[in-house]
Amino acid sequence: MKYPGLFQARWNLGGLALCNLVPLVLLGFWLWPVGQMLCVIFDEWLFRLLNAPLATHSTWLQVWAVASLRPFDAVVGVILLTLLIRGNWVFKTTEVRRGFFGFFSILLLMVVIRALFSKVAAHMGWQHHSPSMVIEGAVRMSDYFPGLEKAWELKDRSSQSFPGDHASVLIIWALFLTLFSRTFGQLLVIWGLAVLFMMPRLVAGAHWGQDDYIGGLLLAVWALGWGYFTPFTYHASNFWLKVTAPVFALLGKLPVVSRMSVVSAAN
């Protein structure tokens, strides 16, 4: 079986080195007392800018309350997946299925990296409470909508907010698609959506900015480095393509589903 050449069965040492250096620089800056002070100053300003209007603008409060619900994460997931598997957008139709499994493999790798990093962070005492729990005068949406918090898991605080898991998924999605983007318009859509969907946690105060632009970013870059710039994604995507081939063969017989690029693509 011949596969399109999205991924390479070789090591890209330059790319791998860069994707290890960037997280280390970010982490070093964050741990440096001056760097940490700058992050805190910026994050407090950003939080007050985004969070304070919740107390005086009911529309702002309601919009971000909905966006902070767990079910909204599923909506975001559908949007990201739709763009990922849309034929002839970032990926050619014949590359969609392989591109999807490449991203899926890197995402699984990031889960492993996240688990290992969390153990290190816990051991080193890097965890912290979210801004809604420590900044005086913070507006908690759960105080306005206690029913939503119980029924739909409204997310506006965390006792362990570093790193930002939600942000790391959005960033790895954006970085992955950026590798294959061909136009400025694609980049604008990809990063515009990534930043937009990171906003609910920041507005609600469930995360500090540094949880995202330090923690979420370093996890995503590490995963991209060890996934894309090594033979990992090449072999992993080949594996998933072979294992799922019978499933897609069956899906290809369904009237509507068979039209989807990820199903009809001749991978």
Secondary structure, 3 states (H helix, E strand, C coil): CCCCCCCCCCCCHHHHHHHHHHHHHHHHHHHCHHHHHHHHHHHHHHHHHHHHHHHCCHHHHHHHHHHCCHHHHHHHHHHHHHHHCCECCCECHHHHHHHHHHHHHHHHHHHHHHHHHHHHHHHHCCCCCCHHHHCCCCCCHHHHCHHHHHHHCCCCCCCCCCCCHHHHHHHHHHHHHHHHCCCHHHHHHHHHHHHHHHHHHHHHCCCCHHHHHHHHHHHHHHHHHHHHCCCHHHHHHHHHHHHHHHHHHHHCCCCCHHHCHHHHCCC
